[in-house]
Amino acid sequence: MITPLLFQLMILLTWPINYSIADSPAIAKRNCPTSCGKVSIPFPFGVGANCYLDFHYAVNCSSDNKLFLRSINLEVLDISLEEGTMVVNHPVLNSCQNNETKENVNLKNTPFFFSPAKNRFTGVGCNNFASMSTDLIITGCLSVCDKTNDTMSCYGIKCCQTRIPSFLNLQLFNASVSTINYLTEREQECKYAFLVHQDWFEEHIKTPEQIQGFEHVPVVLDWGIYNRWMDRLVRNSSRRYLSTTNCTNFADSSSQVPVSRCKCLKGYEGNPYFFQGCQGNKKLLPLCFNKHES
């Protein structure tokens, strides 16, 4: 028979309870690294045993202070609890090495998705048809070179961009480039196709020549936690958790397992993936919590 004291100890061992009311809200589990270089590491992510929720969120900090997500082996540039996003360095396809098609990082069977809101599929080069496909082409764009206009425009002159269909919950795609006019003088120039964080692209890329030599560019992933973890969180959560934190179904992965994203309610702060919920001075009010079964 499990005594009340033993039950409380079991909860402490299975989920982090990190901070006192007087302290600033913790983002990582106790005695776990909170950052690597300039990148913060909030739970459910973590470095080292017992610091992450499960293997999907295990990260390593390299000797040169670069953070890598072990499950997909990509460098992590940023993790946002508030937005439920993560920025990673993602590979760029180019035709310079006689490679015109490339399968990108596989996110299937993970709680990560290529963000349709924050990324753009991009093609760079003359006479280039850049396309993104799964089983079929799902999006693509054309870029040409105008001899009378040597400036870069991502509306079709040397560069083109298109959105990802938002209904796909995209976790895997192929990028391809192909020549659209073999009679032009510039048909042998390198062509590029890649997904990219649009804000980064607009801030840093001013000419097509800047893309040359790039093997990776920042890409935004949406993330959440599987609802099997959400169910455990709800079953063991206190009134404080339910009245400071809100979790909603976010997406269905390729394995058809629902994924949820949690946020602190207005007036509260901290990590919404801890049992004790978020912190703040706002009076606690009941919250209707919608649970999604996995």
N, C-alpha and C positions, 0 to 999 in steps of 0.2 A: 504493500500500500504506500502510495506517495504522500508524504506529509506536506503541509503548506510550505514549510521552510525548504524542503528539498525541491519542491516545484519552483520556488523563487530562484534557487541556485541554478536550476536547469535553464531558466530564462536568461539569467546573467551570462551563462556560458554560450548560449546560442545567438545572442544579439547584443550589440554594443550599447552600454549606457555610460556616457562619457563625461558629462559636465555637470557642475553645480549651478544653481540659479545665479550665483554671484559672478561666475566666470563668463567669458565670451563663449558663444555657442561653438562646440567642437564640430569639425567636419569629418575627422577620421576617428577610427577606433583608438582606444587608449593604448599608448606605447607603440603606436604605428606611425611611420613617416607621414607628415602632412604635405610635403612638397618634394619635387625633384627639379633642381634648377629653378626656373621661374613658373613651373606648372604645379598648381595645387592638386592634391590627391584626396578627393572626398570619398567617404564610404557611399556606395557599395564597392568602389575601387579601392585597391590597397596593395602595398608592397610587403611581401613576406607572409608566412603562414599565419592564419587566423586574422588577417587584416582586411580581407575582401569577402564579399558575399558568397560568390562561387567562382569557378575557374574563368568564367567569361570576363570577370572584372579584375583579374590578376594583372598587375603591371610590374615591370622591372625598371629600376633606375640604373643606367649605365655609369661607367666610370667617368664619362665626360658629361654627366648630369643631363642625359636625355632619357625621356620616359617612353617605354614601349609597352603596348598592350599585347600580352602574350598570346591571346587566343587568335589574333589575326596578324601578329608580328608587324605592326606599323608603329611609327613614332607618333606619340601623342603630344600635341602642341597646346591643348587647352581642354579642360573639363568644366562644364557649367552645370551646377546643381539647379540653379534657378530656371534655366531654359531647357534643361534636359538634353544638352548637346555636347558633342566632343569633336574637336578639330584634330585631324590626323594628316600626316604626310602620305599622299596617295600617288601611285605611279602614273606617269605620262606616257602615252603611246606616241611614237614618232616613226616615220618611214625612212629615216636616215640609215638605219641598220637593216634595210630590206624586211622590215617587220610592219605589216599593214593591218594586222588584227591582233588584239590582245585581250585575254580574259583578265578582268580586274580582280581585286580582292573579294573573296567569297565570304559574305556575312550571313549566309543561310545557317539556320539552327543557332543563331545568336540573337540577343535582344537589341541589335544595332541595325540601323537603316540609313541609307543615303538620303540626306535631307532634301526634299523637293523645294522647300522654301528658300534655303540659303545657298544652294549650289546651282551652277549652270553648266550644261554640257557645251564644250567649246571646241571649235576647230580653228587652226591657224595654218596659213599657207596659201599659195596660189593654186587655183584650179583644184580645190580640195572639197570632196564630199566627206564630211566627218559624220559618222553614224554611231548610235548606241543601240544595241540589240540584246534581247534575251533569246527566245526561240525565233522571234521576228524582230525586224527593226521597229523600235519604239519611238525614236526621235532622231533627228539629224539636221544638218545645216550645210550650206554652200558658202565657200569664200573664193573670191577671184582677185586678180591684181589688175589695176587700172594704170596704164603707163602714164596717163596724164595726172594721176593723183597718187602721190607716194606717201600719203599719210595713212595711219591705221584707223580703221573703223570696225567695230565688232558688229556691224550691221551688214557685213558681206564683203567689205574691202579688206583683204588679207586676214580677216578674222570674222568668225560668226559664232553666235551663241543661241541656245534654245533651252527651254525649261524641261525638267523631268515631269512626266505625268504624275500628279499627286496621288492618284488612286492605286499605284502599283505596290506601295510598301517595298521599294526596290532594295534588294540585298545582293544581287549579282548581275553584272552586265558585261558584254563585250564591246570594246571600242574599236572602230575601224576607220581607215582613211582610204580614199581611192581618187584617181585622177579623173576629172570630168571633161578635159579637152587635151588630147594628146598632141595637138598641132601647135601648141603654144611654146614659146621659148623657155618658159620656166617650169616645164613639166617635171624636171628632175629635182627641183628643190624639195627640201624636207617638208613634210606635212605632219601636223600634230592633231591629236584628238584626246581630250581629257575632261574629266569632271573637276570643277574647281569652286572653292568658296568665293562667291561673287564679290563680296566686299573686299577681300584680299586682292582679287584680280584687278578691280577698278583702281585700287590704291597703288599697286606696285607695277602693273604691266602697262606701259605706255607705247611700246613699239613691238612688232612681231619678233624682232631680233632678240628681245629679252627672253623669249621662251627657249631659244636654242641653248642646249646644255642642261635644261631642267629635266631631271629624272623623276622628281616628285613635286607636287603642289598641294597646298592645304585644301582639304575637303571636310565638310561638316557632316557628322553622323548624328542622327537622333537616337536616343537610347532610353530604355526604361528597365523595369525588372519584371521577370515572369510572375504571373499571378499566383503560382504556387507559393512564392515568397510573400506576395501580398496577403494571401489567405492566412499564412502564419502570423504576419504582422497584425492583421485585424483580430485574430483570435486571442493574441497575447497583449494587445495594446490596451493602454489605460484610457480613462476618460480624457486625460490631457492630450493624448495623441489624437483622438477623434475630434477634439474641439480646436486644435491648432493646425491641423494638417489635412489636406485633401488629396486623394489619389483617384485617378480616372483611367479608364482603358485607353491605351494609346494606339496600339497597332497589333495586327496578327502577323506573326512571322511565318516563314515558309513551312514550318512544322505545325502551323495552326494552333500555336500556344499563345494566348493573349498576353500582351505586355502592358504594364501600367506605368504611369509617370506620376510622381508625387510632388507637391509643392506646399510650402508654408502659406497659411492663410494671411490675408492682409493684416499687418500689425505684428506679425511674428517673424522670426528669423531662425536660422540654424539649418541642420540637416534633416530633411523630412523622412529619411530612411532609418532613423533611430526609433526605438520603441517609445522613448519618452516624448517624442514629438518636438515641435518647434518651440522657441522661446519668445516671450514678449510681455508687454504690460497690459495687453488688451484683455478685457474680462472674458473668461471662458464661456463659450456658448455652445449648445448642442449642434452637431453637424450631421446631416443625413449622409451616410457613407455608402456608396454604391459599390458592391463587390462583384467582380467578374470571375466566374468559375473558369479554371483551366481544364 
